[in-house]
């Protein structure tokens, strides 16, 4: 299961999300698609499940969405916003 790092606070609404990194005094904003992915990751959904559902909802080719979701998650991990426990 994916977890938000303990130094984060987030607010999600229909316009997107804001993630506050209280440890580093930074904030990040996400568009509605980023917020969708963020919310579903924290809700326990797998990356594949999120990408497939998003592809279905947007009528986009699954392979493209999977690649985009993986790129987004790589960015989140690089910014220390996600933690994947062993």
Secondary structure, 3 states (H helix, E strand, C coil): CEEECCCEEEEEECCEEEEEECCCCEEEEECHHHHHHHHHHHCCCCHHHHHHHHHHHHCCCHHHHHHHHHHHHHHHHHCCCEEECC
